[in-house]
Amino acid sequence: MSTCKPSEQYLTKLRERYRRARKKERGRILDEFVATTGYHRKHAVALLRGKRRHRNLKTPIRRVRRRIYLAEDKRAVLWLAELFDQIGSKRLRVAMDVELDNLRRHNHLCVSHACFKRLQQISPSTMDRFRRTERRPAARRHGGTKPGTLLKSQIQIRTFADWDDKRPGFEEIDLVQHDGGNSSGFFACTLDVTDVCTGWTEMRAVATKAQKHVFAALVHIRCNLPFPLLGLDSDNGAEFINDELIRYCAQEQLTFTRARVGRKNDNPYVEQKNWSVIRRLVGYGRYETQRQVNQLNALYTVDRLYVNHFLPVQKLIAKVREGNKVKKVYDDPKMPHQRVLDSPEVSAKDKRKLRAIHAKLDVVELKWQIDEMIEALTPSKQW
């Protein structure tokens, strides 16, 4: 039966008649009201007695949605977000799919059985709503690259689209300054090396930007890579554009290319890691003593395992222009170590070594060590 909502004025007058009427007359009024409006008799009685408010047609009925996730779930999501370095919820969802069972088996995640089931199903959008008040403020960025010499004319220019990123071993390299906002004097730097194919990231602190220190750090990082080094791509800084590195690449048969001057987008992979890994880890303070350099390297030794084995990364696979907008399409998030294992270009021997290392790792233990080291790391000066 279709219903017809009466006007508020008619309903007010009918309520007054209903209130004053005797029992038999109330029955007739109720019969008339039900026949006119098509309401259920019980609903009509509630309206006439004033126990239920009449709603206007223009105001839709809004029922409170049944809550699925509870306060326990929110606490667990916030704890997991902190454990996985506050990565985005889509990447966090992948990390949870991989590590939830291990966290519960080792008693790191102490939640009820019902909460654990909900954590296995919770969507990234729901986690975003839980985390909305926990967002970190954006930090300022600062850099300082001194142009290299005329030797850069001997090094081929590479742009974003020039390299084939299907094979691990081609690395983008960059130097992150720890000058505290004041580039005068001597200060430490971090050499950031990021693999284009897998997103694998290695870091090494050096006392200064001197070529010998940067070269030694690069050789050290090469020994830690889980695959052979095939090529390097740098910016135009003097710490990279020098005779020593050119000769080394020629002797080792490594491809050596550089970005265009003033074009940061030519090195998007390493530029992203400069912020998401190094700056978020150690900030923008000034580090200048050898003791601080040693502390940074001890921290990086642990953080490289945490970043490469437990934090998923996404890769840009396409750009689609829709009118004036460009839509970016990314692949599914994966841990860098899993991308290495999935690559057919990496040898079985290297994969066995990587699996053995991963089997010994505990994400909670790594995070605890990182937090302890960060507490002990004190910059010389803040800005």
Secondary structure, 3 states (H helix, E strand, C coil): CCCCCCCHHHHHHHHHHHHHCCHHHHHHHHHHHHHHHCCCHHHHHHHHCCCCCCCCCCCCCCCCCCCCCCHHHHHHHHHHHHHCCCCCHHHHHHHHHHHHHHHHHCCCCCCCHHHHHHHHHCCHHHHHHHHHHHCCCCCCCCCCCCECCHHHHHCEECCCCCCCCCCCCEEEEEEEECECCCCCCCCCEEEEEEECCCCCEEEEEECCCCHHHHHHHHHHHHHHCCCCCCEEEECCECCCCCHHHHHHHHHCCCEEEECCCCCHHHCHHHHHHHHHHHHHHHCCCECCCHHHHHHHHHHHHHHHHHHHHHCCECCEEEEEEECCEEEEEECCCECHHHHHHHCCCCCHHHHHHHHHHHHCCCHHHHHHHHHHHHHHCCCCECC
